[in-house]
Amino acid sequence: MAERAAAIHPTALREYDVRGTVPETLDERAAYAVGRGFATRVRRAGGTRVAVGRDGRLSSPALEVALIEGLTDSGVDVVRLGLGPTPMVYFAEATLGVDGAVQVTGSHNPRDDNGFKMVLQHRPFFGEDVQDLARMAAARDWTEGAGTVEAVDILDAYVDRLLAGFEGGEYRIGWDCGSGAAGPVIEKLVQRLPGEHHTLFTDVDGHFPHHHPDPTVEANLEALKRLVADRRLDFGFAFDGDGDRIGAVDGRGRVIWGDQILMILAGPTLAEHPGAPIVADVKASQALFDHVERLGGRPVMWKTGHSLMKTKMVETAAPLGGEMSGHMFFAGEWYGFDDAHYAAIRLIRAAHLAGRSMTELRGAMPAMVDIPETRITVAEADKFAIVERVCAALRAEGADINETDGVRVRTADGWWLLRASNTQAALTVRAEAGDAAGLARVLAELDRYLAAEGGAR
């Protein structure tokens, strides 16, 4: 395939992975180029072996074949894990003695999207690393070789590790896998957990026939809510397409959003790591940062994005981090990566240690009024420029702003956020206030700036 290897489409070069629409902006030739470039980086860093996995999307098998061809043509030996969730591939990278890992996945994106998440020598491969793959492809700056391919089944070892030292109680739980790659893990997990478990859509199907696997969209949680209500379960979990993001509902069917999940997890974490930093992204509620501070922890606000969050956790030595999107990161007794399956285990444990039901934990949270993350479709080429123009206008007006990631604006009533999505051609907005009247004022200000750019929520 070397003579036909295409350049990687510029819009597929994201901040923390490669991702595009198949075949318009991502195809097998680009997958081959990613493999050649990543293998070259591995070899130049002194490595020789790479673990490879894939999610259940319809295009993933073909992209995986092309990726592996690229890796081996540049002289890297491949440990082929096959179908599985992204955290299982991260686990393989952490435990199998390999020098890097690549997961073929479109994550939570639309059905026809796909891409590659990468780890090199236990660190996220992102930012300039991703851009480097495109430069190497354009110059054909690749090492040569003839690597081998070895198939390894790591699923049982991964489930064993998830359950090692389990300290949770017996609960009645619903699990919605959304036809994504989490299904096989959850099927094995629930057979071994105490309590009563009811699963939905565990068969992997890239058509996603029941609902799209994105637990940040409340409509995608309707089947889980019905299951919890019909069976009178204690709570329920949902997973995105590649199993690195978790969603949750309590026994009353109320959504437990990402920052609220982090609030529940923060209690036992700070009891075990007093005064530790807890990292959360800029989309998180002010209630979370206040909660961490009340528990004696150090709240750290950081940029959205799994690679960026993992890097910040290493920098701050944080034992826990999380995003509104449902990425939950665990260090200390875990490996530092985002893992929705392990997040479920830790949430069960947190409820048990608190001695309260998940419904009680959710009900005790501050009653903030907000809008969930909302995406506004814009041209890929325009999204960062729009945010910068809004930020410049706010600076000129002397607004109270935080530019950690996009712009987060504090007002007398609350706050609003505008940032460019790193995974889609979209802007994302969030807003929060203490009451409905305050939220209306916050949103009016946000809408004024969006209107100036020709946009609207």
C-alpha positions as CSV (number, residue, x, y, z in Angstrom):
1,M,0.0,0.0,0.0
2,A,3.0,2.3,0.4
3,E,2.9,3.8,-3.1
4,R,-0.8,4.6,-2.7
5,A,-0.5,6.0,0.8
6,A,-2.4,9.2,1.0
7,A,-1.7,12.3,3.1
8,I,-3.9,12.5,6.2
9,H,-6.8,14.9,5.6
10,P,-6.1,18.1,7.6
11,T,-9.6,18.1,9.2
12,A,-8.9,14.7,10.6
13,L,-5.9,16.0,12.6
14,R,-7.6,16.8,16.0
15,E,-6.0,18.1,19.1
16,Y,-5.8,14.7,20.8
17,D,-6.5,12.1,18.1
18,V,-7.0,11.5,14.4
19,R,-10.7,11.4,13.5
20,G,-12.8,11.9,10.4
21,T,-15.7,10.7,8.3
22,V,-15.3,7.5,6.4
23,P,-14.5,7.7,3.5
24,E,-14.6,11.4,2.9
25,T,-11.9,12.6,5.3
26,L,-10.6,9.2,6.6
27,D,-9.9,6.1,4.6
28,E,-7.6,3.0,4.5
29,R,-4.8,4.9,2.9
30,A,-4.8,7.4,5.7
31,A,-4.9,4.5,8.2
32,Y,-1.8,3.1,6.6
33,A,-0.1,6.5,6.8
34,V,-1.0,6.7,10.5
35,G,0.5,3.3,11.1
36,R,3.7,4.1,9.2
37,G,4.1,7.4,11.1
38,F,3.3,6.1,14.6
39,A,5.6,3.1,14.1
40,T,8.4,5.4,13.1
41,R,7.9,7.5,16.2
42,V,7.9,4.3,18.3
43,R,11.1,3.0,16.7
44,R,12.9,6.4,17.0
45,A,12.0,6.3,20.7
46,G,13.7,2.9,21.0
47,G,10.5,0.8,21.0
48,T,9.5,-2.3,19.0
49,R,6.0,-3.4,19.9
50,V,2.6,-1.8,19.7
51,A,-0.8,-3.0,20.9
52,V,-3.8,-2.5,18.5
53,G,-7.5,-2.7,19.2
54,R,-10.7,-1.6,17.4
55,D,-14.2,-0.7,18.3
56,G,-17.4,-2.1,16.8
57,R,-18.0,0.5,14.0
58,L,-18.6,-0.9,10.5
59,S,-15.4,0.7,9.1
60,S,-13.2,-0.4,12.0
61,P,-12.1,-3.8,10.7
62,A,-10.8,-2.4,7.3
63,L,-9.1,0.5,9.0
64,E,-7.5,-1.8,11.5
65,V,-6.0,-4.0,8.7
66,A,-4.6,-0.9,6.9
67,L,-3.2,0.5,10.2
68,I,-1.5,-2.8,11.1
69,E,0.0,-3.0,7.6
70,G,1.5,0.5,8.1
71,L,2.8,-0.4,11.5
72,T,4.5,-3.6,10.3
73,D,5.9,-2.0,7.1
74,S,7.7,0.4,9.4
75,G,9.2,-2.5,11.4
76,V,7.0,-2.6,14.5
77,D,5.7,-5.9,15.9
78,V,1.9,-5.7,16.6
79,V,0.0,-7.2,19.5
80,R,-3.4,-7.5,18.0
81,L,-6.2,-7.3,20.6
82,G,-9.2,-7.4,18.2
83,L,-12.6,-6.0,19.1
84,G,-12.8,-4.2,22.5
85,P,-13.2,-0.9,24.2
86,T,-10.6,1.8,24.4
87,P,-9.8,1.3,28.1
88,M,-9.0,-2.3,27.4
89,V,-6.4,-1.2,24.9
90,Y,-5.0,1.3,27.4
91,F,-4.8,-1.5,30.0
92,A,-2.9,-3.6,27.5
93,E,-0.4,-0.8,26.9
94,A,0.1,-0.4,30.7
95,T,0.6,-4.1,31.4
96,L,1.8,-6.1,28.3
97,G,5.3,-4.5,28.0
98,V,4.5,-2.8,24.7
99,D,5.9,0.6,23.7
100,G,2.7,2.1,22.4
101,A,-0.9,1.4,21.5
102,V,-3.5,2.5,18.9
103,Q,-7.2,2.1,19.2
104,V,-9.3,2.3,16.0
105,T,-12.4,4.2,17.2
106,G,-14.9,6.9,16.4
107,S,-15.8,7.2,20.1
108,H,-19.1,9.0,20.5
109,N,-19.1,10.6,17.1
110,P,-21.8,9.9,14.4
111,R,-21.9,6.4,12.9
112,D,-19.8,7.0,9.8
113,D,-17.0,8.7,11.7
114,N,-13.9,6.8,12.9
115,G,-10.4,7.5,14.0
116,F,-7.3,6.6,16.1
117,K,-6.5,7.2,19.7
118,M,-2.8,6.7,20.5
119,V,-0.5,6.2,23.5
120,L,3.3,6.3,23.2
121,Q,5.5,5.1,26.2
122,H,2.6,5.5,28.7
123,R,1.8,9.0,27.6
124,P,-1.0,10.4,25.5
125,F,0.0,11.1,21.8
126,F,-1.6,14.4,21.0
127,G,-1.2,18.0,19.8
128,E,2.0,18.3,17.8
129,D,2.4,14.6,17.9
130,V,-0.7,14.2,15.7
131,Q,0.4,17.0,13.4
132,D,3.8,15.2,13.1
133,L,2.0,12.2,11.6
134,A,0.8,14.3,8.7
135,R,4.2,15.9,8.1
136,M,5.8,12.5,8.1
137,A,3.2,11.2,5.6
138,A,3.8,14.1,3.3
139,A,7.6,13.6,3.3
140,R,7.4,9.8,3.5
141,D,9.7,10.1,6.4
142,W,9.2,6.6,7.7
143,T,11.4,3.8,8.9
144,E,11.3,0.5,7.0
145,G,11.0,-3.0,8.3
146,A,8.9,-6.2,8.4
147,G,7.1,-6.4,11.7
148,T,5.2,-9.4,13.0
149,V,1.6,-9.7,14.2
150,E,0.5,-11.7,17.3
151,A,-3.1,-12.1,18.4
152,V,-3.6,-11.7,22.2
153,D,-6.9,-12.1,24.0
154,I,-6.8,-9.8,27.1
155,L,-10.5,-9.5,27.9
156,D,-10.5,-11.8,30.9
157,A,-7.4,-10.3,32.4
158,Y,-8.9,-6.9,32.0
159,V,-12.1,-7.9,33.8
160,D,-10.0,-9.6,36.5
161,R,-8.2,-6.3,37.1
162,L,-11.4,-4.3,37.2
163,L,-12.7,-6.5,40.0
164,A,-9.4,-6.8,41.9
165,G,-10.1,-5.8,45.5
166,F,-13.7,-4.9,44.8
167,E,-15.2,-3.1,47.9
168,G,-18.7,-2.3,46.8
169,G,-22.0,-3.6,48.1
170,E,-24.9,-5.5,46.5
171,Y,-27.1,-3.3,44.4
172,R,-29.7,-3.7,41.7
173,I,-28.1,-2.0,38.6
174,G,-29.0,-1.5,35.0
175,W,-26.3,-1.4,32.3
176,D,-26.8,0.1,28.8
177,C,-24.0,-0.6,26.4
178,G,-25.6,1.1,23.4
179,S,-24.4,-1.7,21.0
180,G,-20.9,-0.3,21.5
181,A,-17.6,-2.0,22.3
182,A,-18.3,-2.0,26.1
183,G,-20.8,-4.9,25.7
184,P,-18.4,-7.9,26.0
185,V,-16.7,-6.4,29.1
186,I,-20.0,-5.6,30.8
187,E,-21.4,-9.1,30.1
188,K,-18.5,-10.7,31.9
189,L,-18.4,-8.0,34.7
190,V,-22.0,-8.4,35.8
191,Q,-21.7,-12.2,36.0
192,R,-19.1,-11.7,38.8
193,L,-20.4,-8.6,40.6
194,P,-22.6,-9.1,43.7
195,G,-26.2,-7.9,43.4
196,E,-28.8,-8.1,40.6
197,H,-27.9,-6.8,37.1
198,H,-30.0,-6.1,34.0
199,T,-28.2,-5.3,30.7
200,L,-29.3,-3.6,27.5
201,F,-27.8,-3.7,24.0
202,T,-24.6,-5.6,24.8
203,D,-24.3,-7.1,21.3
204,V,-21.8,-5.0,19.4
205,D,-23.5,-3.6,16.3
206,G,-22.0,-0.7,14.3
207,H,-25.4,0.3,13.0
208,F,-26.3,1.3,16.6
209,P,-29.9,0.2,16.0
210,H,-31.3,1.1,19.4
211,H,-29.8,4.6,20.1
212,H,-26.6,6.3,19.5
213,P,-23.9,5.5,22.1
214,D,-23.4,9.0,23.6
215,P,-24.5,9.2,27.2
216,T,-24.1,13.0,27.4
217,V,-27.3,13.3,25.3
218,E,-30.2,12.7,27.6
219,A,-32.4,11.2,24.9
220,N,-29.9,8.4,24.6
221,L,-30.6,7.5,28.2
222,E,-34.3,6.9,27.8
223,A,-34.0,3.1,27.5
224,L,-31.9,3.0,30.7
225,K,-34.4,5.2,32.5
226,R,-37.3,2.9,31.6
227,L,-35.3,-0.2,32.7
228,V,-34.5,1.4,36.1
229,A,-38.2,2.4,36.5
230,D,-39.7,-0.9,35.3
231,R,-37.4,-3.0,37.4
232,R,-37.2,-0.6,40.3
233,L,-33.4,-0.6,40.2
234,D,-31.1,1.3,42.5
235,F,-29.3,3.1,39.6
236,G,-28.1,2.6,36.1
237,F,-25.0,3.1,33.9
238,A,-24.5,3.8,30.2
239,F,-21.4,3.8,28.0
240,D,-20.3,5.5,24.8
241,G,-19.2,3.7,21.7
242,D,-15.7,2.8,22.8
243,G,-16.3,2.5,26.6
244,D,-14.2,5.3,27.9
245,R,-17.1,7.6,28.9
246,I,-19.8,6.8,31.4
247,G,-23.3,8.1,31.9
248,A,-25.5,7.4,35.0
249,V,-29.0,7.7,36.3
250,D,-30.2,7.4,39.9
251,G,-33.2,5.3,41.1
252,R,-35.6,8.0,40.2
253,G,-34.2,8.2,36.6
254,R,-32.5,11.5,37.1
255,V,-29.3,11.9,35.1
256,I,-26.1,12.1,37.1
257,W,-24.0,14.3,34.9
258,G,-20.2,14.1,34.6
259,D,-19.4,16.8,37.1
260,Q,-21.9,15.2,39.6
261,I,-20.3,11.8,39.1
262,L,-17.0,13.4,40.0
263,M,-18.6,14.9,43.1
264,I,-19.6,11.4,44.2
265,L,-16.2,10.0,43.5
266,A,-14.3,12.9,45.2
267,G,-15.5,11.9,48.7
268,P,-13.7,8.6,49.1
269,T,-10.8,9.8,47.0
270,L,-10.1,12.7,49.3
271,A,-10.6,10.6,52.4
272,E,-7.8,8.4,51.1
273,H,-5.7,11.2,49.7
274,P,-6.3,14.2,52.0
275,G,-5.6,17.6,50.4
276,A,-5.1,16.1,46.9
277,P,-5.8,18.0,43.7
278,I,-8.9,16.9,41.7
279,V,-8.9,17.9,38.0
280,A,-12.1,18.8,36.2
281,D,-12.6,20.4,32.8
282,V,-13.9,24.0,32.2
283,K,-17.4,22.7,31.5
284,A,-17.9,21.5,35.1
285,S,-20.3,23.1,37.5
286,Q,-19.0,25.6,40.0
287,A,-20.7,23.4,42.6
288,L,-18.1,20.7,41.9
289,F,-15.1,23.0,42.5
290,D,-16.8,24.3,45.7
291,H,-17.4,20.7,46.8
292,V,-13.8,19.6,46.3
293,E,-12.7,22.7,48.3
294,R,-15.1,21.9,51.2
295,L,-13.7,18.4,51.4
296,G,-10.2,19.8,51.8
297,G,-9.1,19.0,48.2
298,R,-7.5,21.3,45.7
299,P,-9.8,21.9,42.7
300,V,-8.0,22.3,39.4
301,M,-9.8,23.6,36.3
302,W,-8.3,22.4,33.0
303,K,-8.9,22.0,29.3
304,T,-11.4,19.6,27.9
305,G,-9.9,16.5,26.2
306,H,-8.9,13.1,27.4
307,S,-5.2,13.6,26.4
308,L,-5.0,17.0,27.9
309,M,-6.7,15.9,31.2
310,K,-4.4,12.9,31.6
311,T,-1.3,15.1,31.1
312,K,-2.6,17.6,33.7
313,M,-3.2,14.8,36.1
314,V,0.4,13.6,35.8
315,E,1.7,17.2,36.2
316,T,-0.4,17.8,39.4
317,A,-0.1,14.2,40.7
318,A,-3.9,14.2,41.0
319,P,-5.5,10.8,42.0
320,L,-8.8,11.7,40.2
321,G,-10.0,13.7,37.3
322,G,-13.1,14.0,35.2
323,E,-15.0,15.8,32.5
324,M,-18.6,16.7,31.8
325,S,-18.4,14.3,28.9
326,G,-18.2,11.4,31.2
327,H,-14.4,10.7,30.9
328,M,-13.3,9.7,34.4
329,F,-9.6,9.4,35.1
330,F,-8.1,7.3,38.0
331,A,-4.5,7.3,39.1
332,G,-2.9,5.8,42.2
333,E,-4.3,2.3,42.4
334,W,-5.2,2.5,38.7
335,Y,-3.2,3.5,35.6
336,G,-4.1,7.2,35.1
337,F,-6.3,6.6,32.0
338,D,-10.1,7.2,31.5
339,D,-12.1,4.1,31.9
340,A,-15.9,4.0,32.1
341,H,-16.0,0.4,33.3
342,Y,-13.7,1.2,36.2
343,A,-15.7,4.3,36.9
344,A,-18.8,2.2,37.3
345,I,-16.9,0.0,39.8
346,R,-15.7,3.1,41.7
347,L,-19.2,4.6,41.8
348,I,-20.6,1.4,43.3
349,R,-17.9,1.6,45.9
350,A,-18.5,5.3,46.6
351,A,-22.2,4.6,47.3
352,H,-21.3,1.7,49.6
353,L,-18.7,3.7,51.5
354,A,-21.1,6.6,51.9
355,G,-23.7,4.4,53.3
356,R,-26.3,6.2,51.2
357,S,-28.2,5.3,48.1
358,M,-27.2,6.8,44.7
359,T,-30.6,8.6,44.8
360,E,-29.8,10.2,48.1
361,L,-26.3,11.2,46.9
362,R,-27.8,12.8,43.8
363,G,-30.5,14.5,45.7
364,A,-28.1,16.1,48.2
365,M,-26.3,18.0,45.4
366,P,-26.8,21.8,45.1
367,A,-29.9,22.6,43.0
368,M,-28.1,24.6,40.3
369,V,-30.0,25.6,37.2
370,D,-28.1,25.1,34.0
371,I,-28.1,24.0,30.4
372,P,-26.2,20.9,29.5
373,E,-23.4,21.0,27.0
374,T,-25.0,22.2,23.7
375,R,-23.3,21.9,20.3
376,I,-23.7,24.5,17.6
377,T,-22.6,23.3,14.2
378,V,-20.2,25.6,12.4
379,A,-17.5,25.2,9.7
380,E,-14.5,23.3,11.0
381,A,-12.2,26.1,9.7
382,D,-14.2,28.8,11.6
383,K,-14.7,27.4,15.0
384,F,-11.5,28.6,16.7
385,A,-11.7,32.0,15.1
386,I,-15.2,32.6,16.4
387,V,-14.2,31.8,19.9
388,E,-11.2,34.1,19.7
389,R,-13.3,37.0,18.4
390,V,-15.8,36.6,21.2
391,C,-12.9,36.4,23.7
392,A,-11.4,39.6,22.3
393,A,-14.7,41.4,22.7
394,L,-15.0,40.2,26.3
395,R,-11.5,41.4,27.1
396,A,-12.2,44.8,25.6
397,E,-15.3,45.1,27.9
398,G,-13.3,44.1,31.0
399,A,-15.3,40.9,31.6
400,D,-14.3,38.4,34.3
401,I,-13.0,35.6,32.0
402,N,-11.0,32.4,32.3
403,E,-9.2,31.4,29.0
404,T,-8.1,27.9,30.1
405,D,-10.1,26.4,27.2
406,G,-12.2,28.7,25.1
407,V,-13.6,31.4,27.3
408,R,-15.5,30.9,30.6
409,V,-17.3,34.1,31.7
410,R,-18.3,34.7,35.3
411,T,-21.3,37.1,35.9
412,A,-23.2,38.2,39.0
413,D,-25.7,35.4,38.3
414,G,-23.4,32.5,37.4
415,W,-21.2,31.7,34.4
416,W,-21.2,30.7,30.7
417,L,-18.7,28.9,28.5
418,L,-18.0,29.0,24.8
419,R,-15.3,26.8,23.3
420,A,-14.4,25.0,20.1
421,S,-15.1,21.2,20.0
422,N,-11.9,19.2,19.5
423,T,-13.9,16.3,18.1
424,Q,-16.5,17.8,15.8
425,A,-17.1,20.8,13.5
426,A,-19.0,22.6,16.3
427,L,-18.9,25.1,19.1
428,T,-20.0,23.9,22.5
429,V,-21.7,26.1,25.1
430,R,-22.6,25.6,28.8
431,A,-24.2,28.0,31.3
432,E,-25.2,27.8,35.0
433,A,-26.8,30.0,37.6
434,G,-28.4,29.8,41.0
435,D,-32.0,30.1,39.8
436,A,-34.1,30.3,36.6
437,A,-34.1,34.1,36.4
438,G,-30.4,34.2,36.8
439,L,-29.9,31.6,34.1
440,A,-32.1,33.7,31.8
441,R,-29.8,36.6,32.2
442,V,-26.7,34.5,31.8
443,L,-28.1,33.0,28.6
444,A,-29.1,36.5,27.3
445,E,-25.5,37.6,27.5
446,L,-24.3,34.4,25.8
447,D,-26.8,34.8,23.0
448,R,-25.8,38.4,22.4
449,Y,-22.2,37.3,21.7
450,L,-23.3,34.3,19.6
451,A,-25.6,36.6,17.5
452,A,-22.7,38.9,16.8
453,E,-21.0,36.0,15.1
454,G,-24.2,34.9,13.2
455,G,-24.8,32.0,15.4
456,A,-27.5,30.8,17.8
457,R,-28.1,28.0,20.3
